[in-house]
């Protein structure tokens, strides 16, 4: 417990009330340390969005729970004007806000840092006696210096700004745009760099990585030719920056530049970012695997550490497949690494998966059902047209195949690569529905196992966010030749506000794949050659839609362990998970299936109880090889979360 969480959670004691309704427009209850304390006290935080879904939850879950069950209903608007009177009558009602907690600071500036940093700011503010009341500029200076360790007036040379930008990136603390604009205005900028450009580099991870990649390519090619890099290129030779470059290459953040020769005079720190042949690529891949083995998140690591690790792991898998043939098998070092990862990752899921839903979705979603709420949050901040693309079954490593094609066909795109957790079990009828519902699976319990309700769930979410029904569009079956023109073009032409679409192609190819993920890679490349993928993205970007892309689940190579003979015990019989309607039936199955795993996410209905296959195995014919999904491996669970815009509009 911290001083911040202690102060915020002080009223919420079980002895004061088991049901609370709280007006919380600034997502204070979703701040990590606050949510953790409330969870430890047994409170489940429920965000009020859809009146129909909430009524169902209230009647079936709150009423049916034991006498000591504890709930906090979090409302973004005024709870007394939103929540039904009978709920208010049965609950303790409270309100909490930034102006109340940080009364000496400009509220808009404080809100810009987001719930993840409220704790840090509180620690600083409460240990400083006699803080004066600060306006907007004073609050920006205070937050920049004390939270982000940036003092604009000390950035007196152009190189200072570059070093500061790299330092911010490696502390994983990109500045909020409001703070970044303030810093960019006061700092000394390189010749020709505008305030907007500097602010984007300081605040937007994708903009920064894109600039580093482009400048490094220019720098490396010039050095390989024995020339001095010309133009306004990042000064990579600065000590702080060249150390950062080494890490960015090993982590897969930037791609080494292909050159014809590497002069003998080139120092070692440059060589790691330059490759001449396949041997150099393989040597780099070996270094990355060794580093991943050493960096597997430990037991106390949070979800962010696992997301970052999965992104690095996907880069390694993708890098190997680029230099392999369809018949090649994964190197033993990667196979052994996957086994080490799986044990620790499953342990994290057991203890950490349920808490993902309590995380703030303001900066990015933690789990896929937060993607739509994140889009709605961005819409409230001023975004206009938005499109969500769900590429069914796309693993994080396979996203890079699609990304490379976009970079080739549309070099004007800015692609912000992140990741989030799929829902467990990682099947379409659970995880994809959660994406379009914008809520946990228990809110659509009646349609679990199908996808027929997705159009209505998607429309209902956005109608509750204030959009007219005609401004919301949903379609699936995208990806086939001509589907973009046939299915999507009418909606784009009509200027629909929010578009949600499913690209089925990867999942369809996966279920017919007999020769493993490496062979699936070749089939994905062949599909991309038809051009429908590029046409889809281009039609949306050119119509000024901000694109959000994710997947409902990934996929993994497995070997069959045989199909359990259970009669009618299992309600659903998947390849990597089987579903039972009661715990006794599931426990009975565990005793007969060697190595089977039990994991019960809190957001599933009580009558939906999954049983998962062991690592590398599936409930299919004994010894059969296949590419499947539904289980708990990092390749199935952590999926892409990507934002795509045009560079000039980013």
C-alpha positions, 0 to 999 in steps of 0.5 A: 500500500502506498500513501496515494492508495491509502488515501484514495481507498480509505472510505472503501472498507467492507464494514462501511458497505459491500456495494458502492457506486462511485462517480470517477470521471478521471479513472482514479479507481483504475490506477494500479496501486488503488485497484490492487488495494481494493482487490485485496479487500475483496472488491470487484470494480465494475465499470458502468457502460451499457444499462442493459448489460449492467442490469443483467449483471446486477440481477444475476451476479450481485444478487446471487453472490454470497453475503460477503461479496463486494462490488464497486460500480465505477461511473464515468459521468454523474452516478446519481444521474446515470445509475438506476435508483434501486441500485443507488438506494442499495449502495453507498454513493461517493465521488472522487476526482482530480480537482479534489485530490490535487487542488493546488494544480491545474486539473487538465494537466494532471489528467494528461499524465493518466492514472498510471502516474497519479501515485507518483505525483501524489508521493511528490506533492504530499512530501513538499510542504507549502506548495503554491497554487499552480496554473497551467504553465507551473503545473507543466513545469512541475510535472515535467521535472518531477515525474518525467525528469525533464527540465525544458530550460536545460535543453540548451543544445539540439543534441540535448533534446535528442539525448533526452528523447532517447532517455525518455524512450528507454525509461518507457515513459513517453511524455503526455502530448500536453507536456511534450508540447510544453517541453518542445516549445521551451527546448533548443531544437535541431535546425528545421525541426518544428515544435509539432515534430519535436512534441511527436518525438517526445510523446509518440513511441511510433514516431520516435521509432520510425525516425530512428529507423529512417535515420539509422538507415541513412547513417549506416549506409553512409558509413559503409561507403566511407562517407559522412552522414549528411543532412539532419540525421540523429547524432548516433555517435553521442555516447548515450545514444549509441548505447541505446542503439545497441539495445534497440537492435537486440530487442528488435525495436529497429531492424539492422541495415543491410549494407554491401560492406562494413569497413574495418574502421567501423567501431563495434557499436555500429556493426551491430546495426549493420548486416551483410549476409544471412550469417550475420542475421543468424548471429544476431538471432542467436544473441537475441535468443540468449538475451531472451533466455536471461530476461524471462519475467520473474514471478513478481513481474507485472503484465507490462513486463510480459507484454514487452517480453512477448513483443521481443519473443515475436520479433525473434520468431519472425526474424528466424522465419524470414531466413528459413524455408517452409520445411525448416523446424524451429532451432532447439534453442527456441524450442527450449526457450518456449518451454521455459517461458510457458511455465512462468507465463502460466503462473502469471496467468493464474495470479495476474489475469483477473486484475487486467480488467481493472487496469486503465485503458486510457493509454492502451488496453491491457486485455482485448475487451478494453479496445473499444473503450480505449477507442471511445476514450480517444474519441472523447479526446477529439478523434473523429473517424475510427476503424477497428480491424480484428484479424482473426487468429493472427499471432503476434509474430505473424503481424510482422508479416502484414506490417512489412507488406504495409511498409513496402506498399504504403511507406507513408504510414505510421505504425505503432506496435503494441500488444494486449492479452486475449481472453481465456480460453483463446477461442473466437466465441469468447475473445472476439465477442469480448472485443466487439462487446467492449466488456467481459464475457459474462455480460454476453453469457447467452451467446458464448461459443458463437459470433452471431451477436457481434454486430448487435454488441458492437452497435450497442456499445457505440450507441451507449457512447452517444453515436447514432446507429447509422454511424456504426458499421460492422462486417466480417468476411474481409480479406477475400479478393474483391471484399474491400470494394464489395463490403467496405467501400459503401460504409467508407463512402457514407462517412460512417463514424466507427467501423468494425471489421473482421478479417477471417483469412488467417484463421481459415488458413490456420485451421487447414494447416498441416505443416506447422507455423512456418508453412503458414507463414508462406501461405500468409505471404501468398495471400498478401500478394493478392493485394486485398490487405493493402487495399483494405488499409489504404481505403481506410487511411485515405478516408482519414480513419484512424485504424486500430488493429488487434486479434482475438487469439494467436496460434501455436504449433502442437502435437496431438495427445489423443481425444479424451473419451468423456461421453457427454461430460464436456459442453465444448470440445476444442483442440486446446481447451474443453468446456464444462458446466460445473467444477465437479465435471471439470475435476473429474476430467482432470483426473483422466487427462494427463497434464491438463490445466485448470484456470478460471478467469473471473470474467467468465460465467459460472457455468463456463469452466475451461480445461486447458491442454498442456504446453505443446499438446492438443486434444487431437489424434495422438501424434498429429501435428497441427497449428491451433489455438484455445490454450494458454501459451504466450503465442495464443494469449498475447496478441497485437494491438496496433494503431495505424495513421498517415505520418502527416496526420499522426 
